Amino acid sequence: MIDLIKKTLLASVGAAVVTKEKLDKTIEEFVREGKLSAGDAKIMAEKIVEQGRREFDEACTKLGSKLRDITAQADESTVGRLAALEKRLRVMEEKLAPPETRAGEP
């Protein structure tokens, strides 16, 4: 599970790097062609980067929340299974104990 999360995050970072490179090239091309001034290009790039950061932070928050939910569910399941195993173990120990040490027997 952890490996899947790591791979997903690394793929996202890789995609972000590729996207930033393409963004930079596109903005540079617009400036060269005169479609965009250097100042406007800088403002546009900053806005796009900020939007990307917000989206990344949102995704991280959602992922963290999901992981906490999954962990909590696993913990609840584990606690229940552990309690059932402990009960079975007590029953088996009582059955295997010598008669003089069994609970409730003289």
Secondary structure as UniProt FT lines:
FT   HELIX           2..33
FT   HELIX           38..96
FT   HELIX           99..101
FT   TURN            103..104
//
